[in-house]
Amino acid sequence: MSSRALKGGAFKALLLLSLTIGFLMLVVLLVDVFRDGLPYLDMALLTNPPSSDPDIAGARPAILATLYIGVLLLLFVVPIGVGTAVYLEEYADRTKWYNRLLEINIQNLAAVPSIVYGILGLAFLVRGLGLGRVLLAGAMILTLLVLPTVIIAAREAIRSVPDSIRQGAYALGATQWQVVSRQVLPAAIPGIATGSILALARAIGETAPLIMIGAVTYISFDPTILGPFTALPIQIYSFLRLPQEEFKLLAAASIIVLLAILLTLNAFAIWLRNRYRRTW
Amino acid sequence: MTMPQLEIRAQEFVQGERVFELHDLAVSYGTNVAIRGVNLDVYKNAVTAFIGPSGCGKSTLIRCLDRMNDLVPSARVEGEVLYHGKDLYAADVDPVEVRRRIGMVFQKPNPFPKSIFDNIAFGPRVLGLKGDLNERVERALHQAALWDEVKDRLKEGALGLSGGQQQRLCIARCLAVEPDVILMDEPASALDPISTTRIEDLMHQLKRDYTIVIVTHNMQQAARVADMTAFFSVDVDESTGKRTGVLVEYDRTAKIFTTPADTRTEDYVTGRFG
């Protein structure tokens, strides 16, 4: 074989190796989690509150809180994120310094570590606004955390609507509001939805900012929006800290639940993207 | 229509009612002057063609007539555009209202990603026009000679139509809001010859009811459809190298194509240049 063909083959092998490493890690993780967790994955996990007895302990308050946070987060993040994106893409005059400043700010916010958001939440929401260590504060801080992601995704989606569509609508005597609300946004919805769901998935898996604002680790009653709360990732962490071996297995079962929620969300996002993929 | 017939029609127009009067019009983008010194009148129920080589500013000019240039932040319009005697750029004129009365068809067909019906209905809906929407949509499609081809699939997506059908859909969409003037910016340049012929036939029918201004690269097309033709050219500044469009000659189409007054026009229409 010539040396050129050898190099080509070696390169391909290297690529395959990189792929295998990532894939193997995932497989090992899944196998390990499922082997430990499956026996404990039952209705009790979903319906019972935590308990000192591993046989009846569940993660119901944490699962519920995670779902509440998810719903609140979407209610907050979609209007604010889409509104910002529409302003930046359709209304902002880029020659003005304050609009450029806004853009740079949003890009930088996306790179801020999540623990910093936790500190912000503790200082301004929990103490400053006096909300206390409640579920609402958790949802709000996660909203701030993923807001830049949603804004960026929504801007991409809005930008991908061709200008000829806007021109066509303007030429018929539509106002800017009508062009945005009846042409641009409907055409951008698939992209916005996909971005929002992926942001939601990221927020649900977050732990650090919630620990920072004091999501309590032992909650035996169903959460309320204005009450103390825990979330699924924190519940997993607290199971793992308990001494009995059974709680480790319970943690593995909870991880399966969390993974199932996240994978469902991701799958839904992919489905949405493919379903509404459009060629202009 | 043969050229002598067009000539007779055109002679009637020059005494007729003026829809647009352009006085010393100039358009610039930032510091670049795209076109300047344009003086011409557009007559009612006539087809007026703007021809000329690339970069002569004819598309820029047509976009002044429905204030589409307002959408380009750097564009500046100087001089005067009178529409039925009223200054189109006066402070109290709403560009949205202007575009409702002066329709536009673009170079590349740009149907909305909606159903055929919703494409036509979009204009009447946003303008809140009274009357039966179904009737309005059907009438517009008839006028654009598209009804027979789409009547059984009004609910289907407009992006599934052929290029020629899409362009006639865009014309129908424009007609549905009952404009006074239709501006067409190279409406057939992205279409095959058969679709082009259909669009040209359509223009002959539409000019009975509408005033049409068309920008075209295609001189034969101008000769076939236009009553009046304006020929534009490019002036290159010797020292800066900047290119600016200028109006060379504006006259009855037959005159432009047979006995033009300017040698640049003659060179262009006989194919020696451009």
HADDOCK unambig.tbl for C-alpha pairs under 7 A between the chains (distance, minus, plus):
assign (segid A and resid 164 and name CA) (segid B and resid 110 and name CA) 5.95 0.50 0.50
assign (segid A and resid 165 and name CA) (segid B and resid 110 and name CA) 6.21 0.50 0.50
assign (segid A and resid 165 and name CA) (segid B and resid 112 and name CA) 6.12 0.50 0.50
assign (segid A and resid 168 and name CA) (segid B and resid 110 and name CA) 6.62 0.50 0.50
assign (segid A and resid 171 and name CA) (segid B and resid 99 and name CA) 5.42 0.50 0.50
assign (segid A and resid 171 and name CA) (segid B and resid 103 and name CA) 6.04 0.50 0.50
assign (segid A and resid 171 and name CA) (segid B and resid 104 and name CA) 5.78 0.50 0.50
assign (segid A and resid 172 and name CA) (segid B and resid 99 and name CA) 5.98 0.50 0.50
assign (segid A and resid 172 and name CA) (segid B and resid 100 and name CA) 5.42 0.50 0.50
assign (segid A and resid 172 and name CA) (segid B and resid 103 and name CA) 6.24 0.50 0.50
assign (segid A and resid 172 and name CA) (segid B and resid 123 and name CA) 5.59 0.50 0.50
assign (segid A and resid 172 and name CA) (segid B and resid 174 and name CA) 6.53 0.50 0.50
assign (segid A and resid 173 and name CA) (segid B and resid 96 and name CA) 4.93 0.50 0.50
assign (segid A and resid 173 and name CA) (segid B and resid 97 and name CA) 6.20 0.50 0.50
assign (segid A and resid 173 and name CA) (segid B and resid 99 and name CA) 4.72 0.50 0.50
assign (segid A and resid 173 and name CA) (segid B and resid 100 and name CA) 4.12 0.50 0.50
assign (segid A and resid 174 and name CA) (segid B and resid 96 and name CA) 6.49 0.50 0.50
assign (segid A and resid 174 and name CA) (segid B and resid 126 and name CA) 6.05 0.50 0.50
assign (segid A and resid 175 and name CA) (segid B and resid 96 and name CA) 6.21 0.50 0.50
assign (segid A and resid 178 and name CA) (segid B and resid 126 and name CA) 6.95 0.50 0.50
